[in-house]
Amino acid sequence: MTHLQAGLSPETLEKARLELNENPDTLHQDIQEVRDMVITRPDIGFLRTDDAFILRFLRARKFHHFEAFRLLAQYFEYRQQNLDMFKSFKATDPGIKQALKDGFPGGLANLDHYGRKILVLFAANWDQSRYTLVDILRAILLSLEAMIEDPELQVNGFVLIIDWSNFTFKQASKLTPSMLRLAIEGLQDSFPARFGGIHFVNQPWYIHALYTVIRPFLKEKTRKRIFLHGNNLNSLHQLIHPEILPSEFGGMLPPYDMGTWARTLLDHEYDDDSEYNVDSYSMPMKEVEKELSPKSMKRSQSVVDPTVLKRMDKNEEENMQPLLSLD
C-alpha cells in the first residue's frame, strides 16, 4: 500500500483492487501516464496535476488511462466554458449558501451497505425568489468537491435520492433544456464521482416528461442506474435499507434536517443571513477560486413548451419500467 492509499480501509482497498483495477505496485506509473497526456490538450488550463488529484479520476474510470485523462480534461474544460459559475465558488456565496440551507444537497449520516454516501434532494424546497437553478447546481458541485476529498468515497461512490413531492408544474417549467444539459455535463461528464444509483420518488407526470427530454443526453451506464419509484417506497427500501433513511422516505429515522450539510460547510457562518434576491444578485467578479481561461460558452435559453408536457398521458409514469443497475 502506498501513501496515496493510506485513507482506505482494508475492505475498500480490496474493493479498489477487484472493481477498479487499482494496483499499489503500478499506482505511480498509472498516474504519470495520465499526467503525460496533458500536453496533448494545450487549449485547456490544467490547474492541478498532482498525484492525489489525478488518482480520483483514475478511480472514477476504473484505471483506464485514456478515459481518466478525458474526464480530467472535461473537468477543467467545463470550468473554462462556464466561467461565471465558478466565480465566488464557495459556501458563503449568497446563492450557494441559500441553496445549501434549503438542502441542495442534503447528505445522510449513514452510508449504505456498499459504503456509498447517500445524497438527498427535496425538489420542492427550491425558493425561486432567493436563488436560481444554477445556484443549486453550483451548491451540488461545491458539495461534491468537498466530499470527493474522502478517498473512501472515491472508491465507493454516491447514491442520489430525489424527492419530487409537491414540485409544481411552474417550477418544472424552469428546467430548460439548456439548464438540464448544463447539469448533465457538469455531473455526468465532468466530475470524478461514481454514482451507483439515482432514485426518483414521488415524481409527477411532468417530471417523467422531463426525463424523456434528458434521456438522450445520458450515457447508457447512467440510464441503467436511474430508478423511478413513483410512490412505491417499498421498491426503494429493497435497495436502500429503511433503517438508514429519514421518515420522508418511509425510513425509521427522524425527518431530515435540511441544514445538516450546510452547517458542515458553513460552520459559524450558517446563521449569518445577508439579504439576497435573485433579481438583484450578480456574482462578484473579484473573487475567483482559481484562475481559469476567459473562454466562455453561451448557451441557448430555450424552454420546454408547456403544451408538449400537457399532452403527456398523466398515467404514463405508472407504466414506465424501472431502470436499475448496481455495482
Sequence and secondary structure as in RCSB ss.txt:
>XXXX:A:sequence
MTHLQAGLSPETLEKARLELNENPDTLHQDIQEVRDMVITRPDIGFLRTDDAFILRFLRARKFHHFEAFRLLAQY
FEYRQQNLDMFKSFKATDPGIKQALKDGFPGGLANLDHYGRKILVLFAANWDQSRYTLVDILRAILLSLEAMIED
PELQVNGFVLIIDWSNFTFKQASKLTPSMLRLAIEGLQDSFPARFGGIHFVNQPWYIHALYTVIRPFLKEKTRKR
IFLHGNNLNSLHQLIHPEILPSEFGGMLPPYDMGTWARTLLDHEYDDDSEYNVDSYSMPMKEVEKELSPKSMKRS
QSVVDPTVLKRMDKNEEENMQPLLSLD
>XXXX:A:secstr
  GGGTT  HHHHHHHHHHH   TTTHHHHHHHHHHGGGG TTS      HHHHHHHHHHTTT HHHHHHHHHHH
HHHHHHTGGGGBT STTSHHHHHHHHTTSSEE SS  TTS EEEEEEGGG  TTT  HHHHHHHHHHHHHHHTTS
HHHHHH EEEEEE TT  HHHHTT  HHHHHHHHIIIIIS    EEEEEEES  HHHHHHHHHHGGGS HHHHTT
EEEEET HHHHHTTS GGGSBGGGT SB    TTHHHHHHHGGGTT      TTT    SS BSS          
     HHHHHTS TTHHHH        
